[in-house]
């Protein structure tokens, strides 16, 4: 008999605006991470494939925002959210978009899938700029993609990360957040020190509960929920 996490039997739901409105389940951070791990460990879905799909979806949504404009800045952290940003960069360049990539933190901190996608960009010769000394001018960017922190953030944001998020909020023309606005708790909807105020958030598989409570609704902008390859067999077990 197959055993699934208990939340697959009892997820709550809320109505959100998709490209086609529908009722969808909302999950806590713990629940969405359990769902992804089940896909990886039980069904052998590659975590690298999930990251590739996520980054491709982000690139697609960025192109929709751009219209005829052609310049994107992607700001990456050193976790998996940054890895999604590296993938998005590659897909945007392949579509003829001018892309600049920042990394906040040390590249040596990158691990696993994020490191693989960072090294792919380096091998292809795409410049990745370290902003350890502080943010730089972003007036050139028609869209800033926020790939700094994902749902795994468990502390208040400080230092260079705080400075970068504040700078982006004050200076970006349009902000697209990857999975969740950096600094928002995906379960409680509370801001962890500081938070990106997104124009659009591209979230993966299911919306997070925190999007609809406390500070969440004013930080996420337009919410787009995209598929990244979680097996339908798993997703169908979550009530709508």
Secondary structure, 3 states (H helix, E strand, C coil): CCCCCHHHHCCCEEEECCCCCEEEEEECHHHHHHHHHHHHHCCCCCHHHHHHHHHHHHHHHHHHHHCCCCEEEEEECCCHHHHHHHHHHHHHHHCCCEEEEEECCCHHHCCHHHHHHHHHHHHHCCCEEECCCCCCCCCCCCEEEEECCCCCCCCCCCHHHHHHHHHHHHHCCCEEEECCCCCECCCCCCECCCCCCCCEEEEECCEEHHHHCCCHHHHCCEEEEECCCCCHHHHCCCCC
